[in-house]
Amino acid sequence: MFSQDDDEVNDLFQEVLVNLWKRFKSFEHRSDIKTWIYRVALNTCISIDRKKRRAATVRLTMDINLFEDRDEDTRQVDMLHKRISKLLPFDRRAYRLLFFAFIRAKVIIISENAKLFSL
């Protein structure tokens, strides 16, 4: 109902369990325990779904040309820089290492292709 993604369903389930644990002391036994569990689970899922809908996400595409000055490409690069800046220092370094390894591999492939065409 709230998600088709297995990982997200597991996250929702875990969040429901945490909320049940936190709120158990406030259970007043005025209703059946099953009803109370259902309401906590439903309210948790609704809250998470609302948060997810509020957070507008924009997918980054990999088909941008860094040498052309197009507004869409500039916006994507800016978003990427903002996301990278939110990473922890160790994760930022790991990302940079992977990025530069990718660029180096791409340069090697291009130069190898250039050699093949020049023969």
Sequence and secondary structure as in RCSB ss.txt:
>XXXX:A:sequence
MFSQDDDEVNDLFQEVLVNLWKRFKSFEHRSDIKTWIYRVALNTCISIDRKKRRAATVRLTMDINLFEDRDEDTR
QVDMLHKRISKLLPFDRRAYRLLFFAFIRAKVIIISENAKLFSL
>XXXX:A:secstr
   S HHHHHHHHHHHHHHHHHHGGG  SSS HHHHHHHHHHHHHHHHHHHHHHS      S   TTS  HHHHH
HHHHHHHHHHTS HHHHHHHHHHHHHHHHHHHHHHHHHHHHHH 
